[in-house]
Amino acid sequence: MKHLLTLQDITAADFAAILDRAAQMKAKRSGYEHSLKGKSVGLIFFKPSTRTRVSFSAGVASMGGVAYYLGVNDLQLGRGEPIKDTARVLSRYLSAVVIRTFAQQDLEEVVQYSTIPIINGLTDLYHPCQALADFLTIREVFGAKQGVKVTYIGDGNNIAHSLLLGAALSGNHLICCSPQGYQPKPEIVAAAEKLARDSGAKLRVVDDVNAAAEGAQVIYTDIWASMGQEAEAEKRRRVFKDYQVDGAVMAKAAKDAIFMHLLPAHRGEEVTDEVIESPQSKVWDQAENRLWAQMALLEKLVAN
């Protein structure tokens, strides 16, 4: 494991090991203070961020390293320098780079010209660091057992893609419930199904919210219009209006069900205030777990 561009880059054993280490770090709150001593991590962000930027910055600092936030306008990329040139230069200065951008192909190009680990901080296709935090959260509630029933309701976006792959790696079951025309990319579903053959995970893509929520142990949702889709926001509100997670949806889930959302949430759209503020909501633990999952990931990729 040299980079993390997508959860297809990771084995089931590595996935479990990162979650094990993240849980250990969180429980002890020590033992990692010098893991990144003398190391520097660049954070290249083409999109705004709260959780990704702050959790990586805080995590690197907690591990004794230094993080450099590099907005696109802080780099010559903003003036037309080829990304491959930037990759080669930053490889001479830094120990690793986290990139939050639009096109997955940009990360793939960076990797071709980089000699340091590259981490996907979010692209249009994948959000692997979020999925690591998500399955750490699920593990905290239900234990490390396999077969937890997870239902994702919403756009078949980068989160849906990474949840499918994460479920396949961890042996948990996932139903992705999205409207027709907004479902996950078939080739990514197929890749997840291939991984699921080894783990025993059961994956389904459906469009019926009530059937998808029935008996679920985790109900997960995301905003209807992601960054870069603002022009489609009104259309998406109409398409997704029946895909809101409210009290009625949660009532169909298992009695011990939890609610998850990666944040930011648009209350009154994809989720009601009643649900996100309920005792079933684990969104704040989920947000915290970005820190611990990414610290474990950095230790694996950068510390040695």
C-alpha positions in Angstrom: 0.0 0.0 0.0 1.8 3.1 -1.3 -1.2 5.5 -1.9 -4.9 5.7 -1.1 -6.8 7.0 -4.2 -9.7 4.6 -3.7 -10.5 1.7 -1.5 -9.7 -0.5 -4.4 -6.1 0.3 -3.6 -6.4 -1.4 -0.2 -6.7 -5.0 0.9 -9.3 -6.3 3.4 -6.4 -7.0 5.8 -5.1 -3.4 5.5 -8.6 -2.0 5.9 -9.1 -4.0 9.1 -5.6 -3.0 10.3 -6.2 0.7 9.9 -9.5 0.5 11.8 -7.8 -1.5 14.6 -5.0 1.1 14.9 -7.5 4.0 14.7 -9.5 2.4 17.5 -6.4 1.9 19.6 -5.2 5.5 19.1 -8.6 6.8 20.1 -8.8 4.7 23.2 -5.3 5.4 24.5 -4.9 9.0 23.2 -1.2 8.4 23.2 1.6 6.4 21.7 1.6 8.3 18.4 3.1 11.6 19.4 6.4 11.1 17.5 5.1 9.0 14.6 5.5 11.8 12.1 8.4 13.6 13.7 10.4 15.2 10.9 7.6 14.6 8.4 5.6 17.1 6.4 2.3 16.7 4.8 0.9 19.0 2.1 -2.9 19.6 1.8 -3.8 20.6 -1.7 -7.4 21.7 -1.8 -9.3 22.7 -4.9 -12.6 22.6 -2.9 -13.5 24.2 0.4 -13.4 21.9 3.5 -14.0 21.9 7.2 -13.6 18.3 8.4 -11.0 17.1 5.9 -8.8 20.1 6.3 -8.9 20.4 10.1 -8.8 16.7 10.9 -5.7 16.2 8.7 -4.0 19.3 10.1 -4.8 18.4 13.7 -3.8 14.7 13.1 -0.4 15.6 11.6 0.3 18.0 14.4 -0.7 15.4 17.1 1.7 12.9 15.5 4.7 15.4 15.6 4.6 16.4 12.0 3.9 19.6 10.1 1.0 20.2 7.7 1.0 22.8 5.0 -2.4 23.9 3.6 -2.1 24.7 -0.1 -5.1 26.2 -1.6 -5.2 26.1 -5.4 -4.6 29.9 -5.5 -1.5 29.4 -3.3 0.2 27.3 -6.0 1.3 27.8 -9.5 -1.4 25.3 -10.5 -3.8 28.3 -10.3 -1.7 30.0 -13.0 -1.5 27.0 -15.4 1.5 24.9 -14.2 0.9 21.3 -15.2 -0.1 19.1 -12.3 2.7 16.6 -13.2 5.3 19.4 -12.6 3.8 20.3 -9.3 3.8 16.6 -8.3 7.5 16.3 -9.0 8.4 19.4 -7.2 6.4 18.7 -4.1 7.9 15.2 -3.9 11.2 16.9 -3.2 9.8 18.9 -0.3 7.1 16.8 1.4 6.6 13.4 3.0 3.0 13.0 1.6 0.3 14.9 -0.1 -3.5 14.9 0.6 -5.5 16.2 -2.4 -9.1 17.3 -2.4 -10.2 18.0 -6.0 -12.9 17.3 -8.6 -11.5 14.8 -11.1 -10.2 11.4 -10.0 -7.9 11.5 -13.0 -6.0 14.4 -11.5 -4.9 12.2 -8.6 -4.0 9.4 -11.0 -1.8 11.8 -12.9 -0.1 13.0 -9.7 0.7 9.4 -8.6 2.4 8.8 -12.0 4.9 11.6 -11.3 5.1 11.5 -7.5 7.7 9.7 -5.3 5.7 10.2 -2.1 2.3 8.8 -0.8 -0.8 10.5 -2.3 -4.0 10.4 -0.3 -7.4 11.1 -1.8 -9.1 13.8 0.4 -12.2 13.7 -1.9 -12.9 13.6 -5.6 -16.0 13.4 -7.8 -15.8 9.5 -7.7 -14.4 8.6 -4.2 -14.1 9.7 -0.6 -12.0 6.8 0.9 -11.0 8.6 4.1 -14.6 9.3 4.9 -15.4 5.6 4.5 -12.7 4.6 6.9 -14.2 6.9 9.5 -17.6 5.6 8.7 -16.7 1.9 9.3 -14.8 2.9 12.4 -18.0 4.5 13.7 -20.1 1.4 12.8 -17.5 -0.8 14.5 -17.7 1.3 17.7 -21.5 0.7 17.9 -21.8 -2.8 16.7 -18.4 -4.3 17.4 -15.9 -5.7 14.8 -18.4 -8.4 13.7 -19.3 -8.7 10.0 -22.8 -8.6 8.6 -24.0 -5.2 9.9 -26.9 -4.0 7.7 -26.2 -0.6 6.3 -28.6 1.4 4.2 -27.5 4.5 2.3 -30.3 6.7 1.0 -29.4 9.4 -1.5 -27.3 10.3 -4.5 -25.1 7.5 -5.9 -22.1 9.7 -5.5 -18.5 9.5 -4.2 -19.8 8.5 -0.7 -22.0 5.8 -2.1 -19.1 4.4 -4.1 -16.7 4.4 -1.1 -19.4 2.9 1.2 -19.9 0.1 -1.4 -16.2 -0.7 -1.5 -15.8 -0.4 2.3 -18.7 -2.7 3.0 -17.3 -5.2 0.5 -13.8 -5.1 2.2 -15.2 -5.3 5.8 -17.9 -8.0 5.2 -20.8 -5.8 6.0 -24.0 -5.6 4.0 -25.0 -2.4 2.1 -28.1 -1.3 0.3 -27.7 1.8 -1.8 -31.1 3.4 -2.4 -31.0 6.1 -5.0 -33.5 7.4 -7.7 -33.2 6.0 -11.2 -30.7 8.0 -13.1 -28.8 8.9 -9.9 -27.5 5.5 -8.9 -23.9 4.5 -8.4 -21.7 3.9 -11.4 -22.2 0.3 -12.6 -18.4 -0.3 -13.0 -17.8 0.7 -9.3 -20.7 -1.5 -8.2 -19.2 -4.4 -10.1 -15.8 -3.7 -8.5 -17.4 -3.8 -5.1 -19.3 -7.0 -5.9 -16.0 -8.6 -6.9 -14.5 -7.7 -3.5 -17.6 -8.9 -1.8 -17.1 -12.5 -3.0 -14.2 -12.9 -0.6 -15.8 -11.2 2.4 -19.4 -12.4 2.1 -20.8 -8.9 2.0 -24.2 -8.5 0.3 -24.6 -5.4 -1.9 -27.7 -4.1 -3.5 -28.7 -1.0 -5.5 -32.5 -0.2 -5.2 -34.8 2.8 -5.5 -37.5 2.0 -2.9 -36.8 3.9 0.4 -39.2 2.0 2.5 -37.9 -1.4 1.5 -34.3 -0.3 1.9 -34.8 1.0 5.4 -36.6 -2.0 6.7 -34.5 -3.7 9.4 -31.4 -1.6 8.7 -29.0 -1.2 11.5 -27.4 1.9 10.0 -29.3 4.6 8.0 -26.8 6.9 6.2 -27.5 9.9 3.9 -25.7 12.7 2.2 -26.6 16.1 0.6 -28.5 15.9 -2.6 -26.3 18.4 -4.6 -22.5 18.1 -4.0 -19.9 20.7 -4.7 -19.9 21.5 -8.4 -23.5 20.6 -8.8 -25.0 23.9 -7.5 -26.7 24.5 -10.9 -28.6 21.3 -10.5 -29.7 22.0 -6.9 -33.3 22.8 -7.6 -33.8 19.9 -10.0 -32.2 17.6 -7.5 -34.6 18.8 -4.7 -37.5 17.6 -6.9 -35.9 14.3 -7.8 -34.9 13.5 -4.2 -37.9 14.8 -2.3 -39.1 11.3 -1.4 -35.6 10.3 -0.3 -35.5 12.3 2.9 -34.5 10.5 6.1 -37.2 11.4 8.7 -38.7 9.8 11.7 -40.9 7.6 9.6 -37.8 6.2 7.7 -35.9 5.6 11.0 -39.0 3.8 12.4 -38.7 1.2 9.7 -35.1 0.5 10.7 -34.0 -1.9 13.5 -34.6 -0.8 17.1 -30.9 -0.4 17.7 -30.4 1.5 14.4 -28.1 4.5 14.2 -28.2 7.5 11.8 -25.1 8.7 10.0 -24.2 11.7 7.8 -20.8 12.8 6.8 -21.7 16.5 7.1 -22.4 19.3 6.2 -26.1 18.5 6.4 -28.9 20.4 4.8 -31.5 20.0 7.5 -35.0 19.9 6.0 -33.7 18.4 2.8 -31.9 15.0 3.0 -32.5 14.7 6.8 -34.9 16.3 9.3 -33.7 18.2 12.3 -35.5 15.6 14.5 -33.4 12.8 13.2 -30.0 14.5 13.2 -30.5 15.7 16.8 -31.9 12.3 18.0 -30.2 9.9 20.3 -29.8 7.6 17.3 -27.6 10.1 15.6 -23.8 9.3 15.5 -22.8 12.2 13.2 -20.5 13.9 15.8 -18.7 10.6 16.6 -18.5 10.0 12.8 -16.9 13.5 12.3 -14.4 12.9 15.1 -13.5 9.5 13.7 -12.1 11.3 10.6 -9.2 12.3 12.8 -8.4 8.9 14.2 -8.9 7.0 10.9 -6.7 9.4 9.0 -4.0 9.3 11.8 -3.9 5.5 11.4 -3.7 5.9 7.7 -0.9 8.4 7.9 1.1 6.2 10.2 0.8 3.3 7.8 1.8 5.3 4.7 4.2 7.9 6.0 5.6 7.0 9.4 8.1 4.3 8.3 
